[in-house]
Amino acid sequence: MTTAADPAVFVIDDDELVRAAIQGMLKSVGLRSQTFATPQEFLRSKRADGPSCLVLDVRLPGVNGLDFQRDLADAGIRIPVIFITAMEIFR
């Protein structure tokens, strides 16, 4: 059973399979997580207080992850961020 004070990991990635994979990995080690397809969904959500971090895709449609991190800081939202990105290989 988790409570609002339990650590939470928030995941923002536009790829549903990536979100599901990260959420499954986090669940397997007992961490509570919540996923979002866009930064806007994250901002609209009701997030419990308590220890948390954000797993954030660098390459998102619209705003990129680095700009979103700056927007969070400017809004006074202090949360540790772990950046992820898919590597594209061109042949």
C-alpha positions in Angstrom: 0.0 0.0 0.0 1.4 3.4 -0.9 0.6 6.8 0.7 0.9 10.3 -0.6 4.2 10.6 1.4 5.8 7.6 -0.5 8.3 8.6 -3.2 6.9 9.1 -6.7 8.4 9.1 -10.1 6.7 11.2 -12.8 7.4 10.2 -16.4 6.8 12.5 -19.4 7.4 10.8 -22.8 5.3 11.0 -26.0 5.9 7.3 -26.7 3.3 5.2 -25.0 5.5 2.1 -25.1 8.4 3.9 -23.4 6.0 5.2 -20.7 4.7 1.7 -20.1 8.2 0.2 -20.0 9.5 2.7 -17.5 6.4 2.4 -15.3 6.8 -1.4 -15.3 10.4 -1.1 -14.3 9.6 1.3 -11.5 6.8 -0.9 -10.2 9.1 -3.9 -10.2 11.3 -2.1 -7.6 8.4 -0.9 -5.6 8.3 2.7 -6.7 5.0 4.6 -7.3 4.9 6.3 -10.7 2.6 8.4 -12.9 3.0 8.9 -16.6 2.1 11.7 -19.0 2.3 12.1 -22.7 2.9 15.8 -22.6 4.3 18.4 -20.2 0.8 20.1 -20.3 -0.7 16.9 -18.8 1.8 16.9 -16.1 1.1 20.5 -15.2 -2.7 19.9 -15.1 -2.4 16.9 -12.9 -2.8 16.8 -9.1 0.4 15.6 -7.7 0.8 14.5 -4.1 3.4 16.2 -1.9 6.4 14.2 -1.0 9.7 13.1 -2.4 9.6 12.9 -6.2 11.6 13.1 -9.4 10.7 13.6 -13.1 11.9 11.3 -15.9 11.7 13.7 -18.9 12.1 13.0 -22.6 14.4 15.6 -24.2 12.6 15.4 -27.6 8.9 16.1 -27.2 6.5 17.6 -29.7 6.1 21.3 -29.1 8.3 22.2 -26.1 11.5 20.2 -25.7 12.5 18.7 -22.3 15.3 21.2 -21.6 12.9 24.2 -22.2 10.3 22.5 -20.0 12.8 22.1 -17.2 13.5 25.8 -17.4 9.8 26.6 -17.4 9.4 24.5 -14.2 12.3 26.4 -12.5 10.9 29.7 -13.6 7.5 28.7 -12.1 9.1 27.7 -8.8 8.5 24.0 -9.3 11.6 22.4 -7.9 11.9 18.7 -8.8 15.0 16.6 -9.8 14.9 15.8 -13.5 16.4 12.7 -15.2 16.6 13.3 -18.9 16.1 10.5 -21.4 16.0 10.4 -25.2 15.8 7.9 -28.0 18.9 7.6 -30.2 18.0 7.7 -33.8 20.3 6.0 -36.3 20.3 7.2 -39.9 21.5 4.9 -42.6 
